[in-house]
Amino acid sequence: MRSKYYLPILQWLPLYNRQLLLGDFLAGITLACLLIPQALSYATALCKLDAIHGLYGIAFPAISYAVFGMSRQMSVGPEATLALLIGSSIAQQGNHETGDNPIDPLAWSCLMTLFTGIFTLLLGIFRLGFLDSLMSRALLRGFVSGVALVVMVQQAITLLGLTEQSKAWGISEASTTIERLYFLFKHMQVAHKLSSAVSVTSVLFLLVMRVVKSRWTDKRWLQLFPDVLLVVIVSILLTQHMGWDHQGLAILGKIDSAGIPWPSIPSFPHNKHMKDLLVTSAMIAVIGFVESIVIVKVYSNRHNYSVSANRELVALGMANVFSGLFQGIPAFGSVSRSKINDRAGARTQMACLVTGVIAILAILFLLPYFHYLPKAVLSSIIFVAVLSLLSELPEDLEFIFKIGAWRDLALLLVTFFATIFVSLEFGTLLAVTLSLLLTIKETSYPRISIMGRVKGSVNKFKPIRDESDDIEHLQDVLIVRIEEALFFANTGQLKDRLRRLEMFGDMSIHPSEDPRRRESLYTIFDVGSMPTIDASAIQILYEIVEAYKSRSVQVYFVRLREQPLRLFAKSGLLALIGQGHLFNKVSEAIEAIEMKRQE
């Protein structure tokens, strides 16, 4: 039975029936018609590799994901954001390499894809599927939007037929977005007319088709319409027939049909480059997984089936390991392609398998037919694809302004501008680092509150933060509710927070103000909402109880659960507190305090 968990294909394939085949087959073909031109574009225009490596980045990851993946609708393949990270990394290494043995771009790309897969696979093996929760949506939106703008500016040079002028001007892969914008501003008037016309026509047609498809989602034939493939075929035929390549329109040129390569691991670069390789691979793995798991959750909820984030990490890791071994580029989930896959009728992973098989057929038989494909059309495909990355930005900004989430707005803008004005790598690193820091900050403060008794009751208590005339303070008694598990990350501030609550009754009051509460003689810890505790937290609590006892403050624990009780006993904390100071209800502890007062 466990084999079906680790190899989901063993679960869905034996149950497969002919009723599902038509929808999956049509969806697979539809995705292939979109993904093959996209992959050619990403490989040549963003990664600066031969076009065939984009197709390798479809075939092997798609087939691998069909075997190991759990999502029935997600389309796995090359993505613009990650392809640009690969291209940017290759360009950076090329600029830094001054020796006699320059870095081979293909070897660098394959190693980066392979390590991306290994990192993702290890995250799954060590059950770190919760990592998608660590990435702030605002940070991710800022980074993705920044990347989209960088790609659009980069592709605008090809769209306008200004590639040769940009080289003469000094624009290179290492040039910043601002430098490219300045170049475009200066040379807009000398744009190549034929290239511009082909680009504008292609972009407008693809945008109109996108709007039409999103407007009539119930028209299945419309969702199956291969608009991207149509643009590719028509542009190839017109270029060949009209001789546009002789009129200055840049074309893809000859593509050697290299067939299916043997799996291989490229030679490793010098040690001084390994850090850059590993860091960029890790960032691609995290960003690719976070974007993919969002897609997985959306469609699993929509179609009522369960998925495991850890299994998805393993599946995506295997997909990228195979892609790296077979000279492909990184492959993860795509929001726009998955939406098309779902609308086209994909109901199992067979759709992904069909896409992969068609990509292999394209590698073996179709590559020579792309000779006359205009580069302006490739850039148009990329331009429209990354435009979809910006489509959710206005909605997110509207929501942020609506609820006044100014911190999220600041994070979004910082990441956005860092990606544009500094570098893609810096924007990536900033997004990941800020997400981790924010997570650490939020988890380092335990959720605790002071309780008061509802007037006229014996055993009803409410947090003081909800203070009203109905809540009364108990004389000389401090009731502290711990509302979550205590562990090493959130107990470092526990002493300070307890002290501030004792003095002010509320964490929102600045510590420079005068104390609002007098010293308590009794402290009751309500730990019913604390299911677990670790060794570090036990040590902190031991020190807190010792400090209370040194001040002659009696300490009581209420609703202590099984695992904490066991550690209390082993650590000696239970002996320090005293067995007689453990109760099942806060009201029982208060009764014990009243009896002590009367002694």
N, C-alpha and C positions, 0 to 999 in steps of 0.2 A: 504493500500500500504506500510506503514512503517513496517508492520510485516514482509514483504519479505526482507526488509533491515536488520532487526535485526535477522531474522531466514532465512538465504539464502536457506535452504532446501525447504522452501515454494515457492521459485522461480524456482529452477531447477527440483524438483521432479515432479510437475504436467506436465512439458514439456518433461519429460523423454520418450524415445522411444526404441524399441527393437534393433535398429541399433547401439545404444551406449552400449547396455548391454554386448555384447561379449567382446569388448575391455576393458571395466571397470572390468568385471568379471575376465578375464585373468590377468589383471594388479593387481587386488586385491589378487588373488591367488599367483602370482609371488612375490609380496611384502611380503605376509605372509610367504612364504617359506624362504625368506631371513631374515625377521624381527624376526620371532620366535626364531631361533637359536641365532641371535644377542642379543635379549632381555634376553635369558637365560644366555648368556655369561656376559652381562653387570651387571645383578643382582648378579650373583655368584662371578665373578672375580673382578669387580670394586666396586660394592656397598657392597659386602660381606653379601648379604641377601639370603634368599631361592630363588630358581629359579622361583617359581611361581609368585613372585612379578614383575619380568620382563614382564611376560605375562599380568598381570593386567595393566602394564604400556603401553601395546599395545591396549588392548581391549577397555577400557573405553575412553581414549583420542581419539582413532581413530573414534569411534562412535560419540563422542561429537563433534569432529571437522567436521565430515560429516554434522552435523546439523547446526553448527554455523559458519563454515569456508567458505571462498570465493575462495580459490585456488583449482583448479581442479586436479592439478598434484602433489602438495606437499604431501610427506609421513610424517605423524606425528607419532612419537614413541620415545622410549629411544635413547639417543645419548651418545657416549663414553665420550665426554668431560664433559657433565653434570653428568653422572653416576659416573665419577671419583671424581667430586666435592662432590657428596653425600658421597661416600665412604671415602674420605679424611676427611670430616667433622665428620662423625661417628667415625673414628679412633681418631681424635683429642679430641673429647668429652670423648671417652673411656679412653684416657690417662690422662685427667685432672680430671676425676671423681674418688674420693677416698672414698666416703661415703658408707653407707650400702645399698643405693638404686642406683645402677649404672644405667646409661641411657640405655634404651632399643633401640637397633639399628633400629628395625622396626618402633617403635613409632617416633623416631627422623627423619627417612627417610620420613614417611608419613606426619609428621608435616611440614617438609621442602618442600615437594612437594605441600602440601596444601597452604602454604604461598607463594610459587612461583606462584601458580595459582592466589591467591588473589592479589599479587603485579601486575601481568600481567593484570589481569582484571581491576584493578583500573587505570592503565596506559591507558587502552582503554576507560574507562568511562570518564576520564578527558581529553581525546583526545590528548594524548601525543605520537601519532604515529610517530611524527617527530624524536623521540629519536634515530632511526636507523641512522640518519644523523650525530649524535654526536660522533659515534664510528669510530675513524680513521681506515681505512682499514689496514694500516701498523701495528697499535697496535693490531688489531684483528688477523691479520695473525701471528704476533709474538707470541701472547698468544696461539692460536690454534696449531701452530707448536710446541711450548713448551710442551703443553699438550700431543700432539701426541707422542713426544719423551719420555715423562714420562711414558705414557701407554705402549709403546713398550718395554722399559726397565723393567717395572714391569711385563709384561707378559712373557718376555724372561725366567724368572725363572721357570715358569710353562711349557713353551715350551720345555725346556731342562730337565724337570723332577727333578729339584733341590729344590722343595718345602721343603722337610724335612731338607735338609742340610742348607737351608736359615734360618729356625727356630732355628736350633742348633747354627748357626753363630750369631744369634741375630737380623736378619732382621725381621722387623715388619711393620705394616701399617704406622707407624710414620717414618720409615726410609726414608732418602733422596734418590734422584736419584743417587747421587754420591756414596753413600754407597752401593746401589744395583749394580751399575756398577763395583765397586771394588770387590764385592762378586762374580759377574759373571766372572770377570777376573781371580780370584783366583781359581774358581771351574769349569771352562770350561772343563777341562780334565776329570772330574768325572761325566759328564752329563749322564743321564740315556739314554741308546742307543735306546730302544724301543720308549720311549716318544719323543726323538729327531727325530727319523725316521718318526713317525706319524705326528709330527709337520711340519717337512720340506716338507713331501709329501702333506699335506693339504695346507700349505701356497703356495707352488709352483703351485698346481692345481688351487687354487682360483685366484692367480695372472695371470696365463696363461688365464684363462677364462675371467678375467677382460679385459685383452689386446685384446683378440679375440672379445669380445662384443663391445668394443670401436672402433675396426677396422671395423667391419661389422655392423654398426648401422641400415642398411636398412633390415637386415635379422631378421624379427620379431620373428621367431621360436627360433632364437639364443638368443634374448633378454629375451624370456620366459623360457629359460633353467634354471632349479633350481640348480645351481652349489653348493650353500651353503647347501641346503637340501640334495643333493646327497652325499656330504662329510659327513654330519651328519649320514645319513642312513647307508652308507657303513661302517663307523667307528664303529657304534653301532653293526652291524651284525658281523663284523670281531672280535671285542672285545669279544662279547658273544660266538662266535663259536670257536675262537682260545684261549680263556681263558687268554687274555692279562692282565686282571685285576689282575690275580694271578702272573703275571710276573713283577709287579711293576708299571704298567700303571694306573695312578690315574683316577678314573671315577666319574661321577656326583653322583651316588648312588641313593638311594631310594628317590623319590619325592612323598609326600602324595598329593593326589588329593583333595585339600581342597574345591573345588567348588567355587562358587561366594560368596564372603563375603557380609554381610550387610554393608551399608555405615556407617562409624563411625569416630569420631574425637578422636585421642589419647589424653591421659592426657598430660597437658603442663608441661615442665620441670621447674626446679627451676628458679627464676628470673635471677640468675647470668648467665644462659645459653641462655636466650632469645635474648640477643644482638647478639651472634654468630649465632643463628638460623635465625634471621631476616636479618642480613647482608648477609649471604651466600645465603639465599633465594632470596634476591633482586638482587644479582650478577648473579645468575642462570637465573632469569627472564630477565634481560637486555641482557645477552649474548645469551640466547636461542632465544629471539625475534629478535635480530639483525641478527643472522644467518638465521632465518626463513624468515624474510621479504625480504632478498636478493633473496631467492628461489622464493618467491611469485611474486616478480617483474619480475624476469627472465621469468617465464613461463606465466604470464599474458601478457607480451609484445609479447612473441613468439606466443601465441594462440589468441591474440587480444581480451582480455576481461579485464574489469576494476576491481580493488580491492581497498579496503580502509585499510590503515595501522592501523587505529583505530579499525576497525572491526576485523582485524586479531589479534590484542591484546586481544580483548574480546574473540574471539574463542579459542586462545591458553590458555588464562586464565581459561576459562571454562573447557578445556581439562585437565588441571593440577589440578583444583579443584576436578574434578571427579576422577582423578588418585589418589590424596591424600586421598579422602574419601574411595576409594576401595582398599587401600593398594598397590598402584602402585608407580612407580618412575617417575621423571620428563620426559615429552614428548614434543619435539619440532620438527621442520623440519630438514630433513637431505638432504644434497646436493646430495650425491651418490644415496640414495634410491629414491629421487624424479626424478633423471635422469633415473633410471630403470623404475619407474612408468610411466614416459612419453613415453619412448621407447616401453614399453609393451602395450601401447594403452589406458591409462587412459585419459578420456575426461570429466569426471564429478567427483563430490565428492563420487559417488557410489563406486568407487574403494577403497576409504578409509573405507567406510562402510563395504565392503566385507572383507577387511583385519581385521577389528575389530571383525566381526562375526566369522571368522575362528579362531582368537585368543581365543574367548570364547569356541569354540568347542575343541580347543587344551587343554584349562584349564580343561574342563569337562571329556575328554576322552583319551587324548594322553600322559599325563605326565608320567604314569608308563613306557612307552616305551623308555624314555630317561635315564633309570637307567644305562645302559652300555655306555653312551656317554662319551668319554674320555675328561678330562679337558684340555688336550693338544689341542684337536680340538676346544674347546671353546676359548682357548687363541689364536689359529690360526685365528679364525673368527675375534676376536678383533684386532689382529695384522694387518690383511689385511684391516680392516675397518679404523683404524687410519692411516694406510699408505696413504690412499686417502686424509687425512687431510694435508699431507705434499706435495701432488702432485702439488699444485698451488704455493708453496713457490719458486721454481726456476724461474718460470715465473714472479712472482712479483719482485724478486730480480733483474732479468735481466732488467725489466722495470725501476726500481728505479735507477740502474746504468746508463741506457740509457739516462734518462733525468736529472741525477745528483741530485736526491731528497735526499740529505744527511740527512736532518732532519728526513724524513720518515724512512730511513735506521737505524738511531740511535734509533728511537722509537721502531722499530721492534726488533732490537737486545737487547735493554734494557728489553723489555717485555719477549722476548724469554728466555734470561738467568736468569731473575728473577724467571720465572716459574720453570725453571730446578733447579737452585742452591739454591733458598730460599724456596719457597713452592708454591703449586698450588693456595692457597688462596691469598698469597701476589701477585702473578702474575695477578690474576683476579682483585684484588683491584687496582693494579697499572695501568692496562689497562683502567679500568673505570675512575679512577681518572685523569690520564693523558689526556684522551679524553675530559673530562669535562673542565680541565684547559686550554687545547688548544682552545676549543670552546669559553670559556670566554675571552681568550686573543685575539682571532681573532675578536670577536664581540664587544670588548670594545673600538676599535678605529674606529670612523666614517670615511667613505670614502669621503674625501673632496679634492678638487684640486683648484689651482689658474688658472684663465683663461686669455688668451691674445687675442687681436683682429687680425684676418687675414688681412694682409696688402692689401689695395685697396678695402676693403669691409666696410660695415656699421654695419651689424648685424651678422657677422660670427665670432665665437670665438672658440678657441681650448685650451686644457689644456697646461700649461707651460711645463709640463713634456715631451710633444711632441714638445719641442721648436725647431724651425728652423728659417731660415731667413724670412720665410713668416709670422711670428707672431710678433706683436709689443706690447710692454708694454705701457699701458696708464698712463700718468704722474699723480702721486698722487692718482691713483685709484687702489684699490685692488678688483678684482672680484673673489669671492669664490663660487664654485659650491658644494653644498651638494648633494651627489649621492645616498642617501638611507634614509629610515625612521629614525627619531631620537627617542630614548627611553632611559630609565634609564641606560641600560647596555653599551651603546656606546657613552654617552655624558660626562662621567667623564673626558675623556682626550681631550674634544673638545677645551677648552680654550688654553691648552698648544699647541695643534696642530695648532690652528689658529695663535698663536703667532709665532711659528716656521716658518709657511708659510709666514707670514708678513716679517720676518727677512731674510729668506733664499730663499723663493720661491719653496723649495723642501724638503720633509721630509727625504730624504736620506742623507742630509748634516748634519754632526755632530754639535750639539749645541755649541761645544767649539770653532768653527771657528767664524771669524768676520762676522757681518751682511752683506748681499749682496744687500739688498734693503733698501731704506730710508723710513721713516715713511709716511704712506698714510694719505690723508686728507678725502678720501671718501672710503667707503666699500660697495660693492654690493653683496648681498647673492642671488645666483640663486638657488631657492629651488623647481624647477619644478619636480625634481626627488625625492622629499621628500613627499610621499603620506600621512603619518601620523606622529604625534608627541605626546608624553605623557607629564604628568605634570612635571616630573623630568627634561625632556629636555627643557620644557618651562621656568622653573626656571633658568636653565643654560643660555639659550639664553637671558633672561631678564638681568642677571648679565653681560653678554658679551656686550649687547647693552649699558647698563649703563656705563661700563668701557670705551667703545668707546666715548660716549658723554662727559665723564669727561676729555677725551683727545681732545675734539673738533673735533672728527671724525664723519662725517655725515654717517648715515647707511640707506641703501635702501634694500628692498626685492622685488624680481622679481619672477613672476609665482607662487605666493602663492596659494596653493590648498585649497579646501573647509574645510576639517577637521582642518588643522593647522590654517587657518584664523579664524575659530570659537573659537579655544582655545586662539589665539593671542588676540582676542577681550575680551574674558572673563577674561583673566589674567591681562589685562592692558598693555600688551606688545605692542599692536597696537597703543594705545594712546601714549606710550613712543616713538615709531618709528615715528608716524605721518601718517595720511591717505595719505598725499601727497607724501609719500616715498614708495608707493606700485606701481609697474608697471607690465605690461604683458610681456615686452621684456627687455633684457639687454640694447639694443640700446636706448630704451626710457629713461631708468635711466641715461644713459650717456648723452643724450641730456639735461636732467634736470640738470645734474651737470655742463654742459657747460654753460647753461643759468645762473646758480648761479655764475659762475666765472665772467660772463660779467656784473653782477649787480654792 
